[in-house]
């Protein structure tokens, strides 16, 4: 057990664990929200890029299709 927690009573440890659990839950929600924003941003930029760089995107899509047929993921 970490040094700061060694001299705590069982009740104090339970309170600390509950606080940390709620803190983790809050952070996980924030991560999920930021990930949604990130995916949306990337999708928008890719749509913009399709207009600018059609050949590159067509090649990437072809590679992704071929990879999917061979069960590759990235």
Beta strands, then each sheet from edge to edge (+ up, - down):
end
